[in-house]
Amino acid sequence: MKISDLPEFDMAEMLKTDEDIANYLTAVLEENNEGELTHALRVIARARGMSVGLPSISQFITRDLCG
């Protein structure tokens, strides 16, 4: 099987419950990586159908949040 034959993975589709989101966010926060946190917040917003206007959210993320 070729990689191109694999279905595309979208984490937002896996986040169906508040518990799923909490577990995902906890795992991302443990990585202590600002870029990963920004990406995770976008994924969570898409999972919740709140992605309109989201690219500007990164201005609210600070290094203090990640450590």
PDB file of N, H, CA, C and O in Angstrom:
ATOM      1  N   MET A   1       0.839  -1.178   0.000  1.00  0.00           N
ATOM      2  CA  MET A   1       0.000   0.000   0.000  1.00  0.00           C
ATOM      3  C   MET A   1       0.887   1.246   0.000  1.00  0.00           C
ATOM      4  O   MET A   1       1.869   1.324   0.738  1.00  0.00           O
ATOM      5  N   LYS A   2       0.531   2.198  -0.824  1.00  0.00           N
ATOM      6  H   LYS A   2      -0.266   2.134  -1.424  1.00  0.00           H
ATOM      7  CA  LYS A   2       1.267   3.461  -0.893  1.00  0.00           C
ATOM      8  C   LYS A   2       0.706   4.447   0.131  1.00  0.00           C
ATOM      9  O   LYS A   2      -0.470   4.395   0.491  1.00  0.00           O
ATOM     10  N   ILE A   3       1.561   5.331   0.581  1.00  0.00           N
ATOM     11  H   ILE A   3       2.516   5.373   0.289  1.00  0.00           H
ATOM     12  CA  ILE A   3       1.120   6.368   1.514  1.00  0.00           C
ATOM     13  C   ILE A   3      -0.006   7.184   0.899  1.00  0.00           C
ATOM     14  O   ILE A   3      -0.943   7.571   1.597  1.00  0.00           O
ATOM     15  N   SER A   4       0.075   7.444  -0.377  1.00  0.00           N
ATOM     16  H   SER A   4       0.836   7.130  -0.944  1.00  0.00           H
ATOM     17  CA  SER A   4      -0.963   8.239  -1.042  1.00  0.00           C
ATOM     18  C   SER A   4      -2.315   7.533  -1.043  1.00  0.00           C
ATOM     19  O   SER A   4      -3.341   8.173  -1.273  1.00  0.00           O
ATOM     20  N   ASP A   5      -2.334   6.225  -0.789  1.00  0.00           N
ATOM     21  H   ASP A   5      -1.500   5.705  -0.601  1.00  0.00           H
ATOM     22  CA  ASP A   5      -3.589   5.471  -0.732  1.00  0.00           C
ATOM     23  C   ASP A   5      -4.258   5.537   0.643  1.00  0.00           C
ATOM     24  O   ASP A   5      -5.422   5.165   0.794  1.00  0.00           O
ATOM     25  N   LEU A   6      -3.518   6.007   1.632  1.00  0.00           N
ATOM     26  H   LEU A   6      -2.572   6.309   1.510  1.00  0.00           H
ATOM     27  CA  LEU A   6      -4.072   6.095   2.981  1.00  0.00           C
ATOM     28  C   LEU A   6      -5.063   7.253   3.073  1.00  0.00           C
ATOM     29  O   LEU A   6      -4.879   8.278   2.417  1.00  0.00           O
ATOM     30  N   PRO A   7      -6.109   7.098   3.878  1.00  0.00           N
ATOM     31  CA  PRO A   7      -7.047   8.211   4.044  1.00  0.00           C
ATOM     32  C   PRO A   7      -6.380   9.356   4.804  1.00  0.00           C
ATOM     33  O   PRO A   7      -5.507   9.126   5.641  1.00  0.00           O
ATOM     34  N   GLU A   8      -6.785  10.566   4.515  1.00  0.00           N
ATOM     35  H   GLU A   8      -7.494  10.753   3.836  1.00  0.00           H
ATOM     36  CA  GLU A   8      -6.224  11.732   5.200  1.00  0.00           C
ATOM     37  C   GLU A   8      -6.724  11.759   6.643  1.00  0.00           C
ATOM     38  O   GLU A   8      -7.908  11.541   6.902  1.00  0.00           O
ATOM     39  N   PHE A   9      -5.819  12.026   7.575  1.00  0.00           N
ATOM     40  H   PHE A   9      -4.857  12.203   7.365  1.00  0.00           H
ATOM     41  CA  PHE A   9      -6.168  12.077   8.992  1.00  0.00           C
ATOM     42  C   PHE A   9      -6.461  13.513   9.392  1.00  0.00           C
ATOM     43  O   PHE A   9      -5.693  14.423   9.080  1.00  0.00           O
ATOM     44  N   ASP A  10      -7.576  13.710  10.083  1.00  0.00           N
ATOM     45  H   ASP A  10      -8.200  12.971  10.337  1.00  0.00           H
ATOM     46  CA  ASP A  10      -7.940  15.032  10.587  1.00  0.00           C
ATOM     47  C   ASP A  10      -8.266  14.893  12.069  1.00  0.00           C
ATOM     48  O   ASP A  10      -9.299  14.327  12.429  1.00  0.00           O
ATOM     49  N   MET A  11      -7.400  15.401  12.921  1.00  0.00           N
ATOM     50  H   MET A  11      -6.561  15.861  12.629  1.00  0.00           H
ATOM     51  CA  MET A  11      -7.577  15.287  14.364  1.00  0.00           C
ATOM     52  C   MET A  11      -8.909  15.864  14.821  1.00  0.00           C
ATOM     53  O   MET A  11      -9.504  15.363  15.776  1.00  0.00           O
ATOM     54  N   ALA A  12      -9.380  16.902  14.159  1.00  0.00           N
ATOM     55  H   ALA A  12      -8.897  17.309  13.384  1.00  0.00           H
ATOM     56  CA  ALA A  12     -10.648  17.528  14.544  1.00  0.00           C
ATOM     57  C   ALA A  12     -11.798  16.523  14.495  1.00  0.00           C
ATOM     58  O   ALA A  12     -12.743  16.619  15.278  1.00  0.00           O
ATOM     59  N   GLU A  13     -11.720  15.574  13.589  1.00  0.00           N
ATOM     60  H   GLU A  13     -10.953  15.496  12.952  1.00  0.00           H
ATOM     61  CA  GLU A  13     -12.771  14.560  13.485  1.00  0.00           C
ATOM     62  C   GLU A  13     -12.743  13.580  14.654  1.00  0.00           C
ATOM     63  O   GLU A  13     -13.740  12.909  14.920  1.00  0.00           O
ATOM     64  N   MET A  14     -11.628  13.491  15.346  1.00  0.00           N
ATOM     65  H   MET A  14     -10.818  14.036  15.130  1.00  0.00           H
ATOM     66  CA  MET A  14     -11.490  12.582  16.489  1.00  0.00           C
ATOM     67  C   MET A  14     -11.992  13.208  17.790  1.00  0.00           C
ATOM     68  O   MET A  14     -12.248  12.501  18.764  1.00  0.00           O
ATOM     69  N   LEU A  15     -12.130  14.524  17.803  1.00  0.00           N
ATOM     70  H   LEU A  15     -11.922  15.098  17.011  1.00  0.00           H
ATOM     71  CA  LEU A  15     -12.503  15.240  19.028  1.00  0.00           C
ATOM     72  C   LEU A  15     -14.019  15.381  19.101  1.00  0.00           C
ATOM     73  O   LEU A  15     -14.576  16.402  18.696  1.00  0.00           O
ATOM     74  N   LYS A  16     -14.675  14.363  19.612  1.00  0.00           N
ATOM     75  H   LYS A  16     -14.223  13.533  19.940  1.00  0.00           H
ATOM     76  CA  LYS A  16     -16.140  14.332  19.620  1.00  0.00           C
ATOM     77  C   LYS A  16     -16.749  14.752  20.957  1.00  0.00           C
ATOM     78  O   LYS A  16     -17.897  15.195  20.994  1.00  0.00           O
ATOM     79  N   THR A  17     -16.010  14.621  22.039  1.00  0.00           N
ATOM     80  H   THR A  17     -15.078  14.261  22.009  1.00  0.00           H
ATOM     81  CA  THR A  17     -16.549  14.943  23.361  1.00  0.00           C
ATOM     82  C   THR A  17     -15.640  15.949  24.069  1.00  0.00           C
ATOM     83  O   THR A  17     -14.499  16.175  23.664  1.00  0.00           O
ATOM     84  N   ASP A  18     -16.171  16.543  25.131  1.00  0.00           N
ATOM     85  H   ASP A  18     -17.097  16.360  25.460  1.00  0.00           H
ATOM     86  CA  ASP A  18     -15.356  17.450  25.941  1.00  0.00           C
ATOM     87  C   ASP A  18     -14.150  16.713  26.522  1.00  0.00           C
ATOM     88  O   ASP A  18     -13.067  17.285  26.647  1.00  0.00           O
ATOM     89  N   GLU A  19     -14.342  15.447  26.873  1.00  0.00           N
ATOM     90  H   GLU A  19     -15.221  14.983  26.771  1.00  0.00           H
ATOM     91  CA  GLU A  19     -13.234  14.656  27.413  1.00  0.00           C
ATOM     92  C   GLU A  19     -12.145  14.442  26.360  1.00  0.00           C
ATOM     93  O   GLU A  19     -10.957  14.518  26.670  1.00  0.00           O
ATOM     94  N   ASP A  20     -12.551  14.172  25.112  1.00  0.00           N
ATOM     95  H   ASP A  20     -13.517  14.110  24.860  1.00  0.00           H
ATOM     96  CA  ASP A  20     -11.576  14.033  24.022  1.00  0.00           C
ATOM     97  C   ASP A  20     -10.743  15.304  23.894  1.00  0.00           C
ATOM     98  O   ASP A  20      -9.519  15.251  23.772  1.00  0.00           O
ATOM     99  N   ILE A  21     -11.423  16.438  23.924  1.00  0.00           N
ATOM    100  H   ILE A  21     -12.418  16.481  24.024  1.00  0.00           H
ATOM    101  CA  ILE A  21     -10.745  17.726  23.776  1.00  0.00           C
ATOM    102  C   ILE A  21      -9.804  17.976  24.953  1.00  0.00           C
ATOM    103  O   ILE A  21      -8.671  18.421  24.766  1.00  0.00           O
ATOM    104  N   ALA A  22     -10.278  17.689  26.162  1.00  0.00           N
ATOM    105  H   ALA A  22     -11.198  17.328  26.314  1.00  0.00           H
ATOM    106  CA  ALA A  22      -9.444  17.892  27.352  1.00  0.00           C
ATOM    107  C   ALA A  22      -8.195  17.019  27.305  1.00  0.00           C
ATOM    108  O   ALA A  22      -7.101  17.476  27.637  1.00  0.00           O
ATOM    109  N   ASN A  23      -8.355  15.773  26.897  1.00  0.00           N
ATOM    110  H   ASN A  23      -9.243  15.401  26.628  1.00  0.00           H
ATOM    111  CA  ASN A  23      -7.201  14.864  26.809  1.00  0.00           C
ATOM    112  C   ASN A  23      -6.210  15.330  25.750  1.00  0.00           C
ATOM    113  O   ASN A  23      -4.999  15.295  25.969  1.00  0.00           O
ATOM    114  N   TYR A  24      -6.719  15.764  24.610  1.00  0.00           N
ATOM    115  H   TYR A  24      -7.702  15.793  24.432  1.00  0.00           H
ATOM    116  CA  TYR A  24      -5.862  16.258  23.528  1.00  0.00           C
ATOM    117  C   TYR A  24      -5.101  17.503  23.982  1.00  0.00           C
ATOM    118  O   TYR A  24      -3.889  17.602  23.790  1.00  0.00           O
ATOM    119  N   LEU A  25      -5.814  18.441  24.579  1.00  0.00           N
ATOM    120  H   LEU A  25      -6.798  18.360  24.735  1.00  0.00           H
ATOM    121  CA  LEU A  25      -5.181  19.679  25.018  1.00  0.00           C
ATOM    122  C   LEU A  25      -4.154  19.417  26.119  1.00  0.00           C
ATOM    123  O   LEU A  25      -3.095  20.045  26.140  1.00  0.00           O
ATOM    124  N   THR A  26      -4.456  18.507  27.021  1.00  0.00           N
ATOM    125  H   THR A  26      -5.316  17.997  27.005  1.00  0.00           H
ATOM    126  CA  THR A  26      -3.502  18.145  28.072  1.00  0.00           C
ATOM    127  C   THR A  26      -2.215  17.591  27.473  1.00  0.00           C
ATOM    128  O   THR A  26      -1.118  17.968  27.885  1.00  0.00           O
ATOM    129  N   ALA A  27      -2.355  16.698  26.503  1.00  0.00           N
ATOM    130  H   ALA A  27      -3.246  16.392  26.168  1.00  0.00           H
ATOM    131  CA  ALA A  27      -1.174  16.113  25.851  1.00  0.00           C
ATOM    132  C   ALA A  27      -0.348  17.184  25.148  1.00  0.00           C
ATOM    133  O   ALA A  27       0.882  17.159  25.203  1.00  0.00           O
ATOM    134  N   VAL A  28      -1.017  18.116  24.493  1.00  0.00           N
ATOM    135  H   VAL A  28      -2.016  18.136  24.448  1.00  0.00           H
ATOM    136  CA  VAL A  28      -0.306  19.189  23.789  1.00  0.00           C
ATOM    137  C   VAL A  28       0.399  20.104  24.788  1.00  0.00           C
ATOM    138  O   VAL A  28       1.546  20.492  24.565  1.00  0.00           O
ATOM    139  N   LEU A  29      -0.264  20.448  25.870  1.00  0.00           N
ATOM    140  H   LEU A  29      -1.196  20.133  26.051  1.00  0.00           H
ATOM    141  CA  LEU A  29       0.348  21.323  26.874  1.00  0.00           C
ATOM    142  C   LEU A  29       1.579  20.683  27.505  1.00  0.00           C
ATOM    143  O   LEU A  29       2.529  21.382  27.857  1.00  0.00           O
ATOM    144  N   GLU A  30       1.569  19.367  27.650  1.00  0.00           N
ATOM    145  H   GLU A  30       0.797  18.799  27.364  1.00  0.00           H
ATOM    146  CA  GLU A  30       2.726  18.671  28.211  1.00  0.00           C
ATOM    147  C   GLU A  30       3.956  18.785  27.314  1.00  0.00           C
ATOM    148  O   GLU A  30       5.083  18.643  27.788  1.00  0.00           O
ATOM    149  N   GLU A  31       3.749  19.041  26.028  1.00  0.00           N
ATOM    150  H   GLU A  31       2.833  19.158  25.643  1.00  0.00           H
ATOM    151  CA  GLU A  31       4.868  19.198  25.091  1.00  0.00           C
ATOM    152  C   GLU A  31       5.563  20.546  25.256  1.00  0.00           C
ATOM    153  O   GLU A  31       6.704  20.715  24.826  1.00  0.00           O
ATOM    154  N   ASN A  32       4.871  21.511  25.881  1.00  0.00           N
ATOM    155  H   ASN A  32       3.944  21.374  26.230  1.00  0.00           H
ATOM    156  CA  ASN A  32       5.449  22.827  26.153  1.00  0.00           C
ATOM    157  C   ASN A  32       5.980  23.491  24.880  1.00  0.00           C
ATOM    158  O   ASN A  32       7.102  23.997  24.849  1.00  0.00           O
ATOM    159  N   ASN A  33       5.148  23.480  23.826  1.00  0.00           N
ATOM    160  H   ASN A  33       4.236  23.070  23.851  1.00  0.00           H
ATOM    161  CA  ASN A  33       5.551  24.014  22.528  1.00  0.00           C
ATOM    162  C   ASN A  33       4.473  24.982  22.049  1.00  0.00           C
ATOM    163  O   ASN A  33       3.339  24.584  21.782  1.00  0.00           O
ATOM    164  N   GLU A  34       4.837  26.243  21.945  1.00  0.00           N
ATOM    165  H   GLU A  34       5.758  26.566  22.162  1.00  0.00           H
ATOM    166  CA  GLU A  34       3.877  27.285  21.568  1.00  0.00           C
ATOM    167  C   GLU A  34       3.228  27.010  20.212  1.00  0.00           C
ATOM    168  O   GLU A  34       2.022  27.197  20.058  1.00  0.00           O
ATOM    169  N   GLY A  35       3.999  26.577  19.247  1.00  0.00           N
ATOM    170  H   GLY A  35       4.980  26.425  19.372  1.00  0.00           H
ATOM    171  CA  GLY A  35       3.464  26.293  17.919  1.00  0.00           C
ATOM    172  C   GLY A  35       2.452  25.164  17.937  1.00  0.00           C
ATOM    173  O   GLY A  35       1.421  25.233  17.269  1.00  0.00           O
ATOM    174  N   GLU A  36       2.751  24.116  18.709  1.00  0.00           N
ATOM    175  H   GLU A  36       3.589  24.059  19.252  1.00  0.00           H
ATOM    176  CA  GLU A  36       1.817  22.989  18.823  1.00  0.00           C
ATOM    177  C   GLU A  36       0.534  23.421  19.519  1.00  0.00           C
ATOM    178  O   GLU A  36      -0.553  22.970  19.156  1.00  0.00           O
ATOM    179  N   LEU A  37       0.652  24.295  20.521  1.00  0.00           N
ATOM    180  H   LEU A  37       1.535  24.662  20.816  1.00  0.00           H
ATOM    181  CA  LEU A  37      -0.530  24.787  21.223  1.00  0.00           C
ATOM    182  C   LEU A  37      -1.410  25.599  20.282  1.00  0.00           C
ATOM    183  O   LEU A  37      -2.630  25.429  20.273  1.00  0.00           O
ATOM    184  N   THR A  38      -0.810  26.468  19.500  1.00  0.00           N
ATOM    185  H   THR A  38       0.180  26.606  19.507  1.00  0.00           H
ATOM    186  CA  THR A  38      -1.567  27.261  18.531  1.00  0.00           C
ATOM    187  C   THR A  38      -2.290  26.346  17.554  1.00  0.00           C
ATOM    188  O   THR A  38      -3.468  26.551  17.259  1.00  0.00           O
ATOM    189  N   HIS A  39      -1.586  25.337  17.054  1.00  0.00           N
ATOM    190  H   HIS A  39      -0.630  25.170  17.294  1.00  0.00           H
ATOM    191  CA  HIS A  39      -2.198  24.377  16.130  1.00  0.00           C
ATOM    192  C   HIS A  39      -3.350  23.634  16.814  1.00  0.00           C
ATOM    193  O   HIS A  39      -4.415  23.465  16.221  1.00  0.00           O
ATOM    194  N   ALA A  40      -3.141  23.194  18.049  1.00  0.00           N
ATOM    195  H   ALA A  40      -2.275  23.332  18.530  1.00  0.00           H
ATOM    196  CA  ALA A  40      -4.178  22.454  18.776  1.00  0.00           C
ATOM    197  C   ALA A  40      -5.428  23.303  18.982  1.00  0.00           C
ATOM    198  O   ALA A  40      -6.546  22.800  18.865  1.00  0.00           O
ATOM    199  N   LEU A  41      -5.247  24.578  19.286  1.00  0.00           N
ATOM    200  H   LEU A  41      -4.339  24.987  19.381  1.00  0.00           H
ATOM    201  CA  LEU A  41      -6.409  25.453  19.468  1.00  0.00           C
ATOM    202  C   LEU A  41      -7.192  25.603  18.166  1.00  0.00           C
ATOM    203  O   LEU A  41      -8.420  25.679  18.180  1.00  0.00           O
ATOM    204  N   ARG A  42      -6.485  25.644  17.058  1.00  0.00           N
ATOM    205  H   ARG A  42      -5.486  25.582  17.047  1.00  0.00           H
ATOM    206  CA  ARG A  42      -7.167  25.697  15.757  1.00  0.00           C
ATOM    207  C   ARG A  42      -7.927  24.398  15.488  1.00  0.00           C
ATOM    208  O   ARG A  42      -9.057  24.422  15.001  1.00  0.00           O
ATOM    209  N   VAL A  43      -7.302  23.272  15.807  1.00  0.00           N
ATOM    210  H   VAL A  43      -6.384  23.252  16.203  1.00  0.00           H
ATOM    211  CA  VAL A  43      -7.952  21.969  15.614  1.00  0.00           C
ATOM    212  C   VAL A  43      -9.206  21.877  16.479  1.00  0.00           C
ATOM    213  O   VAL A  43     -10.256  21.435  16.011  1.00  0.00           O
ATOM    214  N   ILE A  44      -9.099  22.290  17.727  1.00  0.00           N
ATOM    215  H   ILE A  44      -8.246  22.648  18.107  1.00  0.00           H
ATOM    216  CA  ILE A  44     -10.243  22.249  18.641  1.00  0.00           C
ATOM    217  C   ILE A  44     -11.356  23.161  18.138  1.00  0.00           C
ATOM    218  O   ILE A  44     -12.530  22.792  18.178  1.00  0.00           O
ATOM    219  N   ALA A  45     -10.994  24.338  17.670  1.00  0.00           N
ATOM    220  H   ALA A  45     -10.041  24.638  17.638  1.00  0.00           H
ATOM    221  CA  ALA A  45     -12.004  25.258  17.134  1.00  0.00           C
ATOM    222  C   ALA A  45     -12.711  24.644  15.927  1.00  0.00           C
ATOM    223  O   ALA A  45     -13.929  24.764  15.795  1.00  0.00           O
ATOM    224  N   ARG A  46     -11.955  23.988  15.045  1.00  0.00           N
ATOM    225  H   ARG A  46     -10.965  23.891  15.151  1.00  0.00           H
ATOM    226  CA  ARG A  46     -12.582  23.322  13.893  1.00  0.00           C
ATOM    227  C   ARG A  46     -13.502  22.204  14.353  1.00  0.00           C
ATOM    228  O   ARG A  46     -14.579  22.013  13.788  1.00  0.00           O
ATOM    229  N   ALA A  47     -13.086  21.466  15.373  1.00  0.00           N
ATOM    230  H   ALA A  47     -12.211  21.621  15.832  1.00  0.00           H
ATOM    231  CA  ALA A  47     -13.906  20.378  15.901  1.00  0.00           C
ATOM    232  C   ALA A  47     -15.221  20.915  16.448  1.00  0.00           C
ATOM    233  O   ALA A  47     -16.249  20.240  16.389  1.00  0.00           O
ATOM    234  N   ARG A  48     -15.182  22.126  16.977  1.00  0.00           N
ATOM    235  H   ARG A  48     -14.347  22.674  17.025  1.00  0.00           H
ATOM    236  CA  ARG A  48     -16.370  22.772  17.536  1.00  0.00           C
ATOM    237  C   ARG A  48     -17.106  23.650  16.525  1.00  0.00           C
ATOM    238  O   ARG A  48     -18.127  24.255  16.853  1.00  0.00           O
ATOM    239  N   GLY A  49     -16.590  23.720  15.304  1.00  0.00           N
ATOM    240  H   GLY A  49     -15.760  23.229  15.039  1.00  0.00           H
ATOM    241  CA  GLY A  49     -17.225  24.546  14.279  1.00  0.00           C
ATOM    242  C   GLY A  49     -17.025  26.031  14.498  1.00  0.00           C
ATOM    243  O   GLY A  49     -17.875  26.835  14.115  1.00  0.00           O
ATOM    244  N   MET A  50     -15.913  26.408  15.109  1.00  0.00           N
ATOM    245  H   MET A  50     -15.222  25.755  15.421  1.00  0.00           H
ATOM    246  CA  MET A  50     -15.659  27.816  15.435  1.00  0.00           C
ATOM    247  C   MET A  50     -14.417  28.346  14.745  1.00  0.00           C
ATOM    248  O   MET A  50     -13.692  29.143  15.340  1.00  0.00           O
ATOM    249  N   SER A  51     -14.146  27.943  13.535  1.00  0.00           N
ATOM    250  H   SER A  51     -14.735  27.295  13.052  1.00  0.00           H
ATOM    251  CA  SER A  51     -12.876  28.307  12.914  1.00  0.00           C
ATOM    252  C   SER A  51     -12.868  29.660  12.221  1.00  0.00           C
ATOM    253  O   SER A  51     -11.802  30.115  11.807  1.00  0.00           O
ATOM    254  N   VAL A  52     -13.996  30.315  12.079  1.00  0.00           N
ATOM    255  H   VAL A  52     -14.862  29.946  12.416  1.00  0.00           H
ATOM    256  CA  VAL A  52     -14.033  31.614  11.403  1.00  0.00           C
ATOM    257  C   VAL A  52     -13.277  32.646  12.233  1.00  0.00           C
ATOM    258  O   VAL A  52     -13.575  32.839  13.412  1.00  0.00           O
ATOM    259  N   GLY A  53     -12.312  33.302  11.623  1.00  0.00           N
ATOM    260  H   GLY A  53     -12.070  33.146  10.666  1.00  0.00           H
ATOM    261  CA  GLY A  53     -11.547  34.342  12.303  1.00  0.00           C
ATOM    262  C   GLY A  53     -10.459  33.818  13.220  1.00  0.00           C
ATOM    263  O   GLY A  53      -9.817  34.605  13.916  1.00  0.00           O
ATOM    264  N   LEU A  54     -10.235  32.524  13.239  1.00  0.00           N
ATOM    265  H   LEU A  54     -10.756  31.886  12.673  1.00  0.00           H
ATOM    266  CA  LEU A  54      -9.303  31.938  14.184  1.00  0.00           C
ATOM    267  C   LEU A  54      -7.833  32.256  13.958  1.00  0.00           C
ATOM    268  O   LEU A  54      -7.091  32.293  14.939  1.00  0.00           O
ATOM    269  N   PRO A  55      -7.358  32.489  12.741  1.00  0.00           N
ATOM    270  CA  PRO A  55      -5.921  32.727  12.586  1.00  0.00           C
ATOM    271  C   PRO A  55      -5.365  33.820  13.494  1.00  0.00           C
ATOM    272  O   PRO A  55      -4.181  33.790  13.827  1.00  0.00           O
ATOM    273  N   SER A  56      -6.181  34.772  13.898  1.00  0.00           N
ATOM    274  H   SER A  56      -7.144  34.796  13.628  1.00  0.00           H
ATOM    275  CA  SER A  56      -5.688  35.847  14.754  1.00  0.00           C
ATOM    276  C   SER A  56      -5.529  35.425  16.212  1.00  0.00           C
ATOM    277  O   SER A  56      -5.000  36.190  17.018  1.00  0.00           O
ATOM    278  N   ILE A  57      -5.978  34.222  16.562  1.00  0.00           N
ATOM    279  H   ILE A  57      -6.407  33.601  15.907  1.00  0.00           H
ATOM    280  CA  ILE A  57      -5.894  33.796  17.959  1.00  0.00           C
ATOM    281  C   ILE A  57      -4.452  33.695  18.450  1.00  0.00           C
ATOM    282  O   ILE A  57      -4.196  33.823  19.647  1.00  0.00           O
ATOM    283  N   SER A  58      -3.514  33.469  17.541  1.00  0.00           N
ATOM    284  H   SER A  58      -3.722  33.366  16.568  1.00  0.00           H
ATOM    285  CA  SER A  58      -2.120  33.305  17.959  1.00  0.00           C
ATOM    286  C   SER A  58      -1.576  34.551  18.653  1.00  0.00           C
ATOM    287  O   SER A  58      -0.600  34.458  19.398  1.00  0.00           O
ATOM    288  N   GLN A  59      -2.177  35.702  18.428  1.00  0.00           N
ATOM    289  H   GLN A  59      -2.970  35.778  17.823  1.00  0.00           H
ATOM    290  CA  GLN A  59      -1.708  36.911  19.098  1.00  0.00           C
ATOM    291  C   GLN A  59      -1.964  36.856  20.603  1.00  0.00           C
ATOM    292  O   GLN A  59      -1.344  37.597  21.365  1.00  0.00           O
ATOM    293  N   PHE A  60      -2.874  35.978  21.032  1.00  0.00           N
ATOM    294  H   PHE A  60      -3.377  35.376  20.413  1.00  0.00           H
ATOM    295  CA  PHE A  60      -3.193  35.870  22.448  1.00  0.00           C
ATOM    296  C   PHE A  60      -2.379  34.791  23.154  1.00  0.00           C
ATOM    297  O   PHE A  60      -2.418  34.682  24.380  1.00  0.00           O
ATOM    298  N   ILE A  61      -1.647  33.999  22.385  1.00  0.00           N
ATOM    299  H   ILE A  61      -1.616  34.087  21.390  1.00  0.00           H
ATOM    300  CA  ILE A  61      -0.833  32.936  22.956  1.00  0.00           C
ATOM    301  C   ILE A  61       0.534  33.519  23.299  1.00  0.00           C
ATOM    302  O   ILE A  61       1.187  34.124  22.448  1.00  0.00           O
ATOM    303  N   THR A  62       0.956  33.341  24.519  1.00  0.00           N
ATOM    304  H   THR A  62       0.426  32.850  25.210  1.00  0.00           H
ATOM    305  CA  THR A  62       2.264  33.862  24.918  1.00  0.00           C
ATOM    306  C   THR A  62       3.155  32.719  25.377  1.00  0.00           C
ATOM    307  O   THR A  62       2.674  31.631  25.694  1.00  0.00           O
ATOM    308  N   ARG A  63       4.409  32.967  25.408  1.00  0.00           N
ATOM    309  H   ARG A  63       4.800  33.851  25.151  1.00  0.00           H
ATOM    310  CA  ARG A  63       5.346  31.949  25.895  1.00  0.00           C
ATOM    311  C   ARG A  63       5.066  31.619  27.353  1.00  0.00           C
ATOM    312  O   ARG A  63       5.367  30.513  27.802  1.00  0.00           O
ATOM    313  N   ASP A  64       4.498  32.554  28.097  1.00  0.00           N
ATOM    314  H   ASP A  64       4.254  33.453  27.733  1.00  0.00           H
ATOM    315  CA  ASP A  64       4.180  32.308  29.500  1.00  0.00           C
ATOM    316  C   ASP A  64       3.186  31.162  29.641  1.00  0.00           C
ATOM    317  O   ASP A  64       3.242  30.410  30.614  1.00  0.00           O
ATOM    318  N   LEU A  65       2.284  31.024  28.685  1.00  0.00           N
ATOM    319  H   LEU A  65       2.239  31.635  27.895  1.00  0.00           H
ATOM    320  CA  LEU A  65       1.296  29.955  28.723  1.00  0.00           C
ATOM    321  C   LEU A  65       1.963  28.592  28.615  1.00  0.00           C
ATOM    322  O   LEU A  65       1.480  27.611  29.180  1.00  0.00           O
ATOM    323  N   CYS A  66       3.056  28.536  27.899  1.00  0.00           N
ATOM    324  H   CYS A  66       3.449  29.334  27.440  1.00  0.00           H
ATOM    325  CA  CYS A  66       3.720  27.256  27.631  1.00  0.00           C
ATOM    326  C   CYS A  66       4.873  26.975  28.583  1.00  0.00           C
ATOM    327  O   CYS A  66       5.625  26.025  28.364  1.00  0.00           O
ATOM    328  N   GLY A  67       5.022  27.726  29.572  1.00  0.00           N
ATOM    329  H   GLY A  67       4.411  28.497  29.750  1.00  0.00           H
ATOM    330  CA  GLY A  67       6.115  27.387  30.474  1.00  0.00           C
ATOM    331  C   GLY A  67       6.709  28.537  31.088  1.00  0.00           C
ATOM    332  O   GLY A  67       7.646  28.401  31.876  1.00  0.00           O
TER     333      GLY A  67
END
